[in-house]
Amino acid sequence: MKLNSGWNAALGVLLFAAMHSHAELGAEKIPNVLSLQTPYPPHYAMVHDLAFGSLIDASFGLVDTRTRHFKGMLSAGQFASLNHSVKRQKFYVGETIHTRGVRGARQDIIAVYDFANLNLVAEIDLPPKRMNVVNNQSSSAITADDRFLLVFNMNPATSVTVIDLDSEQVVSEIQTPGCSLVYPDTRRGFFTLCGNGGLVHIRLDRKGQEAARWASDVFNDIDNDPLSEKAELIDGVWYFVTYGGEVQPVDVRGRTPKMLPRWWLTTEQQRAANWRPAGWHGKAGHQRGSLWVGMTPDGYNGSHKDPAPQVWLFDVGSGEVQQKIELRTPALSITADATEDPRLLVVNIEGALDVYDGGSGEYQHTIYDLGETPYMVYAID
């Protein structure tokens, strides 16, 4: 059979490839480690893969949300937490491990990684009592002066371990009976939410010891419409939202916290239609005075962790809705990046990261392959 000129050309290409298939590759340089640009651009973010099917093997993936490039990964143990210091250029990963993997002696640590190479640079041993919980940003925090890392314990008694980030050593443990989680103020202190509907505020001295303690009056209606513990700090004010959709600002710029007047996310008509906050961590804040809240219609008791089909943008000064963003895929968790014109980062129910313009709500793109069960996204600011 005669081959035409097209077949002859294709055959020639195949023969050329076969003749050169055994060409020697150059030796790869080992180790071959690249450093990241530091400080990070404000559009970098960390995505937490909880690894729900294998909880002892979680991870944090660093992504450039503008280019969609995956930059690197931190391994993490069971129910890991993440904090970072831009000033120190370090990540602090709280994790629980066991000497035999799924059994054996329990070990709680803070693993310290640098920004430039994502190298492990230190390990800080903790008392084996850090709260093991599915992704909660307020399970640990860094004080506003960047000096101390606070780790919430629940075993079952509640307390806070204080770590000096200069020496990278545990310096104290503060008892917080009946009160949970940590919310830093704008100085060197924090408050914790209490089961009686109040809060307790702790001031630390320069050595990380308790210097003063103050308890508020009851302001959180635990039985009827409690505050969600997922909150956002915007310009020195923590914004909590009740399950029903009422916003409770807590001003932490003074010597002790101050409860500011409440306001609603919704109108009476919207409340009648049962519009309520939703999402695993369905809130995001930006220092320009913007608060994004995941919302769902037809809410019910327990719907506060349902995926959010919409995200509403509020001005915290006026309490007015500025935009309602209809999501392509419902949200588990959201955050806003630290750019001047912020973008909304959405971990969706399909395990991908959607990026929207934070003001207009315009969809930009999606980043895939971020792990087994991504649950949270953290802005690097």
C-alpha positions in Angstrom: 0.0 0.0 0.0 1.3 3.4 -0.9 1.5 6.1 1.8 0.6 9.7 1.0 2.9 12.6 2.0 1.1 13.2 5.2 1.6 9.7 6.5 5.3 9.9 5.4 5.8 13.0 7.5 4.2 11.5 10.5 6.3 8.3 10.2 9.4 10.5 10.0 8.5 12.2 13.2 8.0 8.9 15.0 11.3 7.5 13.7 13.1 10.7 14.9 11.6 10.4 18.3 12.5 6.7 18.6 16.1 7.4 17.6 16.5 10.0 20.4 14.4 8.3 23.1 17.5 7.1 24.9 19.2 10.5 25.1 20.8 11.0 28.5 19.3 13.5 30.9 21.5 15.7 32.9 22.0 14.9 36.5 19.5 16.6 38.8 21.0 18.8 41.5 20.2 17.4 44.9 19.0 19.1 47.1 17.2 21.5 44.8 15.4 23.9 47.0 13.8 27.2 45.8 13.0 30.0 48.1 9.7 31.9 48.0 9.4 35.7 47.5 9.2 37.3 51.0 7.4 39.2 52.3 4.5 37.4 50.6 2.3 39.4 48.2 -1.0 40.2 49.8 -2.8 37.8 47.5 -1.2 34.7 49.0 -3.4 32.5 51.1 -3.2 29.2 53.1 -5.9 26.5 52.5 -6.3 24.0 55.4 -6.9 20.4 54.2 -8.4 18.8 57.3 -8.1 15.3 55.8 -11.4 14.3 57.3 -10.9 10.7 56.2 -7.5 10.5 57.8 -7.3 13.1 60.5 -3.7 12.5 61.5 -2.4 13.6 58.1 -3.7 17.2 57.6 -1.9 19.9 55.6 -1.8 23.6 54.7 -1.4 24.5 51.1 0.1 27.9 50.2 -1.4 29.3 47.0 -1.0 32.5 44.9 -4.7 33.3 44.5 -4.0 35.6 41.6 -1.9 33.3 39.4 -3.5 30.1 40.8 0.0 28.6 41.4 0.5 26.2 44.3 3.6 27.5 46.1 4.2 24.9 48.8 2.7 22.9 51.7 3.1 22.4 55.4 2.3 19.0 56.9 0.2 19.0 60.1 -1.1 16.6 62.7 -4.5 16.0 64.1 -6.9 18.9 64.3 -4.2 21.4 63.4 -4.4 25.2 63.9 -2.6 27.9 62.0 -1.2 31.3 63.1 1.4 33.5 61.4 3.5 36.5 62.1 4.4 38.8 59.1 6.8 40.6 61.4 8.7 37.4 62.3 8.1 35.8 58.9 7.0 32.5 60.5 4.0 30.1 60.6 2.9 28.5 63.9 1.1 25.2 63.4 -0.6 23.7 66.5 -1.0 19.9 66.2 -1.6 16.8 68.2 0.3 13.6 67.5 0.6 10.2 69.1 3.8 8.1 69.4 2.2 5.1 67.6 0.4 7.1 65.0 -3.2 6.5 66.0 -2.4 5.5 69.6 0.4 5.8 72.2 1.5 8.7 74.2 -0.1 12.0 73.2 2.2 14.9 72.2 0.9 18.5 71.6 3.3 20.8 69.8 3.6 24.1 68.0 5.7 23.5 64.9 7.4 26.7 63.6 8.1 27.1 59.9 9.8 30.0 58.1 8.1 31.9 55.2 11.0 31.8 52.7 11.5 28.0 52.5 8.6 26.5 54.5 11.3 24.8 56.6 10.6 23.5 60.1 12.8 25.8 62.3 11.6 24.9 65.8 9.2 22.8 67.8 7.6 24.0 71.0 6.3 21.3 73.4 2.9 22.0 74.9 1.0 20.5 77.8 -1.0 17.6 76.2 -4.4 19.4 76.5 -4.8 21.7 73.5 -8.4 21.6 72.3 -8.8 19.2 69.4 -11.6 20.7 67.2 -12.4 20.8 63.6 -11.0 24.1 62.2 -11.7 27.0 64.5 -9.7 30.1 64.1 -10.2 31.2 67.7 -8.6 28.1 69.1 -5.3 30.0 69.0 -4.1 33.5 68.4 -1.1 35.9 68.5 -1.4 39.0 70.7 -1.6 42.3 69.0 2.0 43.2 69.9 3.2 40.1 68.2 4.8 38.9 71.4 2.8 35.9 72.6 1.0 33.0 71.1 -2.2 31.9 72.9 -3.3 28.3 72.7 -6.8 27.3 74.1 -6.9 24.1 76.1 -9.9 21.9 76.9 -9.2 18.6 78.6 -12.0 19.0 79.9 -11.0 22.0 82.1 -10.4 25.1 80.1 -7.2 27.2 80.1 -4.9 29.1 77.9 -1.2 28.3 77.3 0.9 31.4 76.7 4.1 31.1 74.6 6.7 33.7 74.4 7.5 34.0 70.6 10.9 35.7 71.4 12.2 32.7 73.3 9.8 30.2 71.7 9.0 28.8 75.2 5.9 28.2 77.2 5.8 30.9 79.9 2.4 30.5 81.6 -0.9 28.7 81.7 -4.0 30.9 82.5 -7.1 29.2 84.0 -10.4 30.1 82.3 -13.0 28.0 84.0 -16.3 28.0 82.1 -14.9 30.2 79.3 -13.6 29.2 75.9 -11.5 30.3 72.9 -9.2 33.3 72.5 -9.9 36.8 71.0 -6.9 39.2 71.2 -7.4 42.9 72.0 -5.3 45.7 70.5 -2.7 45.6 73.2 -1.3 42.6 75.0 -4.4 40.8 76.2 -7.4 38.7 75.1 -10.9 37.8 76.0 -12.7 34.5 76.1 -16.4 33.7 75.8 -18.1 32.2 78.9 -21.0 29.8 79.3 -22.9 32.3 81.5 -23.3 34.6 78.5 -20.5 37.0 79.4 -16.8 37.3 78.7 -13.6 37.4 80.7 -10.8 39.7 79.6 -7.2 38.9 80.6 -4.3 41.4 80.4 -0.8 40.0 80.2 2.4 41.6 81.6 5.7 41.7 79.7 6.6 38.2 80.8 3.3 36.6 79.7 1.8 36.3 83.1 -1.7 37.3 84.0 -1.7 41.0 85.1 -5.4 41.7 85.4 -8.8 40.0 84.9 -12.2 41.6 84.2 -15.6 40.0 83.7 -18.4 41.6 81.7 -22.1 41.5 82.3 -24.2 39.0 80.5 -24.7 40.0 76.8 -24.9 36.7 75.0 -28.3 35.1 75.0 -27.1 31.5 75.2 -30.6 29.8 75.3 -32.5 31.8 72.6 -30.1 33.2 70.0 -26.4 32.8 71.0 -23.5 34.3 69.3 -21.6 32.2 66.8 -18.0 31.9 68.0 -16.8 32.6 64.4 -16.0 36.3 64.5 -13.9 38.9 62.6 -11.7 41.7 64.0 -12.0 44.9 62.0 -10.2 48.0 63.1 -10.1 47.1 66.8 -13.7 45.8 67.0 -14.7 42.1 67.0 -17.9 41.4 65.0 -19.9 38.5 66.3 -23.1 37.3 64.7 -25.9 35.4 66.3 -27.4 32.3 64.7 -30.5 34.4 63.8 -28.4 37.2 62.2 -28.0 40.0 64.8 -24.5 41.5 64.9 -22.8 42.1 68.2 -19.7 44.4 68.0 -17.2 44.1 70.8 -14.7 47.0 71.0 -11.3 45.9 72.3 -9.4 49.2 71.8 -9.8 50.3 75.4 -8.5 48.9 78.7 -11.5 46.5 78.9 -13.8 45.3 76.1 -17.0 47.4 75.4 -20.2 46.0 73.9 -21.4 48.3 71.2 -25.0 48.6 70.0 -26.3 45.6 68.0 -27.6 45.7 64.5 -29.3 43.2 62.1 -27.9 41.7 58.9 -31.4 41.3 57.7 -34.7 43.3 57.4 -37.9 42.2 59.1 -39.1 40.9 55.7 -35.9 38.9 55.2 -36.1 37.5 58.7 -39.7 36.4 57.9 -38.2 34.4 55.0 -35.7 32.9 57.4 -32.5 34.4 55.8 -29.8 33.4 58.2 -25.9 33.3 58.4 -24.4 30.1 57.1 -21.1 28.3 56.4 -18.5 26.6 58.4 -16.6 29.8 58.8 -18.9 32.1 56.9 -17.5 35.5 57.9 -14.6 37.6 56.5 -13.4 41.1 57.4 -11.2 43.9 55.9 -9.8 46.9 57.7 -11.5 49.3 55.3 -14.7 48.5 57.3 -16.1 45.6 55.2 -17.8 42.5 56.6 -18.8 39.6 54.4 -21.2 37.1 55.8 -22.3 33.8 54.2 -26.1 33.7 54.0 -28.8 31.0 53.3 -32.6 31.3 52.8 -35.1 29.1 54.6 -32.8 28.8 57.7 -33.7 26.7 60.7 -32.2 25.8 64.0 -29.0 24.1 63.1 -28.6 25.7 59.6 -25.7 27.9 60.7 -23.2 25.4 59.4 -25.1 24.7 56.1 -23.2 25.8 53.0 -23.9 29.4 52.0 -25.3 30.0 48.5 -24.8 33.7 48.9 -22.3 36.1 50.6 -23.6 39.5 51.6 -21.2 42.5 52.0 -21.9 45.0 54.8 -20.4 48.3 55.7 -19.8 48.0 59.5 -20.1 51.7 60.0 -23.7 52.0 58.7 -24.7 48.3 58.9 -26.0 48.6 55.3 -25.8 45.8 52.7 -23.5 46.9 49.9 -23.6 43.8 47.7 -25.2 40.4 47.5 -22.9 37.9 45.9 -24.6 34.9 44.3 -21.9 32.1 44.5 -21.3 29.7 41.6 -20.8 26.9 44.2 -22.0 27.2 47.9 -19.4 28.2 50.4 -18.0 26.3 53.4 -15.6 29.0 54.5 -14.6 32.5 53.3 -12.0 35.1 53.9 -10.9 38.3 52.3 -7.3 39.0 51.1 -5.3 42.0 52.4 -5.1 43.9 49.1 -6.4 47.4 48.9 -9.3 46.3 46.8 -9.9 42.9 48.5 -11.0 39.8 46.8 -13.3 37.3 48.4 -11.8 33.8 48.8 -14.3 31.0 49.0 -13.7 27.3 49.9 -16.6 25.7 48.2 -18.4 22.5 48.9 -16.6 20.7 46.1 -13.2 21.3 47.7 -12.0 24.0 45.4 -11.1 27.7 46.1 -13.2 30.3 44.2 -12.0 33.8 43.9 -14.4 36.8 43.5 -14.0 40.5 43.4 -14.8 41.4 47.0 -16.7 44.6 46.0 -18.6 43.8 42.9 -18.9 40.1 43.5 -17.6 39.3 40.0 -16.3 35.7 39.7 -12.6 35.6 38.7 -11.4 32.0 38.7 -11.2 28.7 40.7 -8.1 26.9 42.1 -8.4 23.1 42.2 -6.6 20.1 43.8 -6.1 21.6 47.3 -6.4 18.3 49.2 -8.8 15.7 50.3 -11.2 17.9 52.4 -10.3 21.6 52.4 -12.3 23.4 55.1 -10.7 26.7 55.7 -8.8 29.5 54.0 -6.5 32.0 55.7 -5.3 35.3 54.3 -1.7 36.2 54.9 -1.8 39.7 56.3 
